[in-house]
Amino acid sequence: MTTVTASTDLHDRVEEAVERSRRASDAVDGKLGVFVTPLHDEALEAHRNHPRQGPLTGVTLGVKDVIFESSAPTTAQSRVALAAWPEGQPEATVISRLKRAGAVVVGKTATMEYALGVQDGTGPGPVSRNPWNTDRWAGGSSSGSGSGVMTGCFDAAIATDTTGSLRIPAAYTGATGLKATRGRVPTTGTYPLAPSLDTVGPIAGSVDLCARLLQVMAGPDPDGDPFAAAEPVGDWIAALDADVAGLRIGVDTLAAHADAGVDPAQPAVFERALRDLDGLGVCRSTVEVPAYPLLNVVGNVLMLAEAHEIHHDSLVRDWARYGRGARWVFAAGESITSRDYLRAQRLRDTLARQVQALFDEFDVLVTPTCHLGAPVLDGMHPLDPSTYLGSMHTTAWSVTGHPVAVVPIGFTEDGLPLSMSIVGPHWREDRVIAVASAFQRLTDHHRRRPAV
């Protein structure tokens, strides 16, 4: 009798979760462009045929459409199919792990084409919009992920992050994102953008769920991802309740590097978040991230060079089939020489060591994720990143490979979310999660939802 009841409860929980996702999706997807391919029927069928019970049972997931999932084709929201990624590609390692833990995939989510460029309407698929103001961008390249989380289309999204593609949509939509140390989570089964920078991670409504997802996603994949490290997986569930009193926190406002400007409300919002951290008993002092502008240059050189190499033959053959925003940015990598690329890789190692040295003095670093709210979609231009990324601060941590949590901290003057980044030493996701969790227990920013 107990077995039957447990089985029935499991069945009901998953079916209710999927139908809740369907209702939310029906209500908002046409306005926000969350999904490339909704998969609610497929999710129910998969559950009925292969019910799984685990730590994530009943958690609904959106999966970025550059990550392979067995229920639907992976298109990278493009008309161009790369020859290196044939039909029949095995399911991504992280998706298989999440499904075994009971999570249910309810759709493939919108992305910038092949995870780069600008959604300007010239490519296929939806242009994602911000749920707080539909004239604004939802962030990218994981563009449907944050909007879907914040409107109940799914509990969490599995996204990629090369120079901020997970953290930017989390920040712009008021969600929580978690980028682990480079190599912590295997990228097996994802379309690459820049393989030496690419990571996979979760976006959710809180760091609690992000940590629970990371606990399942992380771990070596020796037969798949050559960059996946053999570092032991930590106990990130326990880190959610860790005491952070006495932790040494270094703060850099990065105000000198807000090239596109600063929202009038941002300094006070960020300072209030710092005072909340003070209330947790941390020891706070100021710090300057070394060579910060150079970190951004290095990241852009590496990303553009590696992306161009991957797409070179397809750009020659299928130029007009790429959307304008994607082809212009991919083609920009043509100007980067092998000397530029090798010099950037050498600088990367030096700069990463300099940043890592800061953790001899501090347990974590804290910065704004962005000094501005989400930009107006019509004002974004693919060849002028300053129109949409000029005051965004994500690239540096991709270059250095450090773990980062982004958490909401309040709103701009016109009601758009603002966020801060919590950065830890290599392989110390536990510290990042502990600080983010303590902050979210104390505040309610992560519980606020838009009225779409």
N, C-alpha and C positions, 0 to 999 in steps of 0.2 A: 504493500500500500504506500509506504514512504517513497519507494522508487517511482511509482506512477505519479504521485503528487509532485515530486521533484522534477520529473520529466515534463509534466503539464505546466508547471510554473516556468520552466525554462522556455518552453514553446511559446507561452503567452507573453513572456517578457520580450522575446525577440520580435514576435509579430507586432506587439504594441509599439516597440521602438521603431520598426520599419514604417508602420502606418503613420506614426507621429511625424517621421521624416517626410513621408509623402505629402501629408497635409501642409506642412510648412513650405515644402518645395513648390507645390501647386500655387500657394499664395504669393510667393515672392520671386520665383525664378524668372518669370517673364519680365520683371522690373530690374533685376539685379544681374542676370547672366551668370548664375552660379555653375550650372552643369553644361558640359559638352554632351554627356550621355547619362541620363538618370537610369538607375538599375534597381528600382524597388521590387519589381516583379521577380527579377533574377535573384535578388537577395532572399526573398521569401522561398523561392524554389530551392536555392542552395541550402538554406537552413532546414527545410523539410526533408531533403534527401540526405543531408550530412549534418545533423545537429551537433554542435560542439559546445561544451561547457568549460569555462575557464575564467581567469581573472578579468577578462574583458567581455564576458557574455552580455549581450544587449547593447553594447557600445556601437553606434552607427558611425561609419567612416565615409568621407569623400576622399577620393584618390586623384591626385593631380594627373592630368592626361599626358604626362611623360613617364609615368610609372606603370609598368605592365601589370595587368590584373586580368584574370582568366575569363571574366564575364563579358568583356567587350573589347573591341579593337582599341589599341592605343595609337592615337593620331598625332599627338603633340600639337593639336589644333592647327594643322597644316595641310595643304594640298599636296605637299611634297613628301614622299616616303623615302627615307634614307636606305640605300641598298644594304648597309651594314646591320639593319634591324629588320630582318624578314618576318613575315607572318609566322606564327608558331613560336615566337620568343617565349621562353619560360616565364612564369609569374615571378615578379620581384620577390627577393628573399624576405624583405620586411613585410610584404603583404601576406605571404604564406605564414609567417610567424604570427601575425596579428589574427588571421583567421583561425589558426589552431588554438589561439587563446580565447576564441569566442566572438571576436569583433565581426561586424557585418558591413560589407561594402555596399553603399546605396547609390553610388554614382561616380563617374569620372568628371573631375572638375576643370573649369576653365583655366587656361594658362596663356601667357604670351606665346607666340608661335615658337616652338622649340625652346621655350623658356628664356627668350631674349627679345628685345625690341619694344615696340609700343603697340597696344591694341588700338589701331586707328580705323577699324572697320573695313580695311582692304583685305584682310585675311578671313578665313572661314571661321564659323563658330561665333559665340557671343562675345560682346565687349562687356567686361565685368564692371559693375558700378558699386559705389560705396553705400551701405545701408543707412548711414547717418545723413547722407545727402547724395541723391542719385546723379547729380551733375559732377560729382567728384569720383576720382579713381579709387578702385578697391585695393590698389597696390599690386606689385608683381615681383617675379613673374607668376607666383602661385595665386593668380588674381581672383579665382572663385572661392578660394579656401577660407579666407577670413570672413567674407560676407556670408558664406554658408554656415559657418560656426555661429556667428552672431545672430542669425535669424532662425536657428533651429533646424536647418536643412539636414544637418548631421551633428553628432556630438563633437567630432574632431575631424581634422583633415590631415592627410599624410602628404607632405609637400617636399620639394627640393629647395636647396639654398646653396647658391654659388657665390654671390656677393651680397646676398640679402633677400633672396626670392621668397623665403619663408618669413623672415622677420619684418620685412616691409609691409606685406598685407596684414600681418598680425597687428603691427603698430597703427596702421591707418584705419583699421576697423575696430580697434579696441579689444582685440582678442589677446591671448597669451601664446607665445611661440617659444620653442626650445630647440636650439641648434647645439648638438653635442660636439665634442672634440672631433676634429677631422680624423676619420678612420674608425670612430666608435661604432657607427651604424653602416652596414654594408650598402653600397649603391647598386648591387647586382640587380639587373632587370630594370634599369632606368635609362632613358635616352640621356647621353652625356651632353653637357654644355661645355664645361671646362674640367676635364677629369681630375686635374690636380687640386681643384677647389670644391668640387661638387660634394654635397652632403644631403642626407634625407632626414627629415624630422617631423614632429607633430605641431599642429596648431589646435588649440582648444579654448574652452572658456575659462580655464584655470590652470595653474601649474600642477595642481594635483593630478588632473587627467593626463597632462603632458608627461609627467614622471611615470605614470602607470603604463603609458604607451611605450615610452623609451625603454622601460624595464624589459619589455617583450621584444622590441625591435633590435636592441643592441647585441653585439657579440660578433666574434670572428666569422668570416665566410671564406675559408681558404681556397675553396674551389671556384669562387665567383669573383669577388672583388679583390684585386691585388693591393688596393690601398687600405683594406679593412685590417685593423690592428688586432693583435692577439691579447690586448690588455683585458684583464678580468672585468666582468660586468659588476658594477657596484650595487649596493642596496639603496636605490633611490626612493623606494617607498618609505623606508625609515627616515631618510633625509627630510621628508615632508614635515616631520614633527621635531626636527632638531632645534636645539636652543642656539640662537645666534648671538646672544649677549657676549660681548668681548671681541667679536670678530672685527678685524681691522679693514675698513673700507676706504679705498682711495677714490676720490671723485674728480672727474674732469668734465667741466661743463661743455667743452668743445665749442664754446661760443665764437672763438676766433676763426673757426672753420665752417661757420654757417653761411656758406657762400650765397645762398638764395634768400637769406634773411631769417628773422626770428619772429614768430608770432608774438604779439604783445603780451599774451597770457602765459607763454611758455616758461619764462624764468621763474615766475611765482609758483606755477604748478610744479615745476621741478624742485624748487626749494622746499615746498610743502612735503613732497615725497621724501626728500632727504631728512626732514624733521621727523617724519613718521619712522624712518629707519633709526633715527636717534632714540626714539621712544622704545625701540627694541633692545637698546643697550649696546649698540655697536659703537666702535671707536672710529670716528670719521675724520679724515683730513684730505686736503687737496693734493692732486697729482697731475702731472702732464704726460699724456701718452706720447712716447718718443716718436719723432719723425712721422707724425700723423698724416700730413699731406702726401708724403712719399708712399706710405702704405696704400693709400687710395690709388695712386698712379700705378704702383706695382700690380694691384689687383685688377685694374682695368686692362693693363697690357696682357697679363696672363689670360684673363677671360676672353678677350677679343682674339688673341692669337690662337688659342686652343679651339675656340668655337669656329673660327674661319677655317682652320685646318680640317675640321670634321665636315664642314658644309661646302668646301671649295668646289668639288666636282659637281655637286647638286646645284650650286649657284650658277655655274657655267651652263649647265644643261637646262635648268628649270627656273631661271631668274624670274620670269614673269609670273610663275605660279606661287612664289613666296609673296606674302603680304608685304606692302611697302615698308612698314616699320621694321620688320624682321630683316629683309634683304639689305636695307641700308646699313643696319648695325652690323650684321654678319660681314658685309663687304668691307667695313671699316678695318677689319683685321688684316686686310691685304697690305696695309701700310706698315705693319709691324715686321721688322726684320728678325732673322734668327739671332742676330747680336742683341737686339732689344730684348727678345724673349729670354735668352740665357742670362743676360745681365739682371733682368727682373727676378729670375729664379734665385740667383745668388743673393740679391738684395733681400729677397723674401726670407731666406734663412737667417741672415744677420738681424733683420728687423724683428723676426719672431723671437730670437734669443733676447733682444733688448726688452721686448714687452714681457716675456716670461720672467725676466729678472725683477720686474716690479713686484712679483708675487713673493719675493723674499721679504718684502716690507708690508705687503697687503694680502689679505685673504681673498678679497674680491675687488673688482673695479666697478664703478657705476658711472654711466654717462647718459645723456639723452639719446633716445633712438632717432628722434628727428626734432628739429626746432620748429617745424611747420606741420599743419594738418595736411590731409590728402589734397593734392592739386586738382584743379578743374580739368576734366578730360579734354575739353576742346583746346586747352592751352598747352598741351604736351606735344613736343616735336621730337621725332626719333633721333635726329642728329644734334640735338641740344639737350643733353641730360640735365642741365641746370634747370630746365623748365619743370622737372619732376623729381630730381634727386639731389639738388644742389645743397640742401641742408639735411640730408639723410646720412646716418652714421652707422653703416653696417659692413662696408667693404673691408675695413681694417681687420676685423676679427675673422674674416674668411681667409685673408692672407696669412695671419698668424696661426690659424687653426684652433683658437681657443673656444671653449663652450660658452654659450650666451643664452640667457633667458630674456625675453622682452615682455614687459608687463605694463598694462595701462595705468596711468597716473592722474588723469583728468582730461580737460577739454580746452580747445582753443577758444578765442573770443566768439567765433561763429559756430561753436558746438561740434567740432571735430575732435576725435580722440588724439591724445598725446601719450607717449610711452617712454619708459626708461629701459636701458640695457644693463643687465647684471652679468659681468664677465668673470670667469674663473680661470685658474691655472689649467694647463693641459691635464686631462683625465680626472678633473675634480668637479664633475657635474653635481656631486653631492652638495658642495658649497653653494653653487648657483641656485640649485633647487631649494636648499634650506632658506636662503635669504628671500627668494621670491615667494616661497610659501608663507614665511613669517609675515612678509609685507601684505600678502593677500588675506591673511587671517585678521590683520589689523585694519584693513581698508575694504571698501566695497566697489572700487572702480571696475573690477573685473565682472561684477554682477549686473552692471547696467547694460541695457539692451536698447537698440534703436526701434522706433515706431515707424516701420517702413510704410 
